[in-house]
Amino acid sequence: MDKTLYDEYDGIIIGLLLCNGGDKVVAQYALSGYDQPIGVSDYQLSKAIPENLKSALPTVAEVEEELNRIMNI
C-alpha cells in the first residue's frame, strides 16, 4: 500500500487488509517494510457484531461482491 498510494505528506498507511484465504503474496506485499511483530489469524467479525448493529453494516456477501466489482474494473 505504501509504495502504491503513498504521498509525500502521508505517514505510514494503516488500513484493513482483506485476504481470501492465505494468499501469502498479497499479505507479504501489504506488509512489506513493516518491522514490528504481527500476528495473523482467522477472525469472523459477524459473530462479534451486536444484533442491533448488524443491519447498519453490509453483509459479507455484499462486501465480496463490491470488491469483485472494483477489482474487475
Sequence and secondary structure as in RCSB ss.txt:
>XXXX:A:sequence
MDKTLYDEYDGIIIGLLLCNGGDKVVAQYALSGYDQPIGVSDYQLSKAIPENLKSALPTVAEVEEELNRIMNI
>XXXX:A:secstr
 HHHH  TT          SS  HHHHHHHTTT  S        GGGTS HHHHTTS  HHHHHHHHHHHHT 
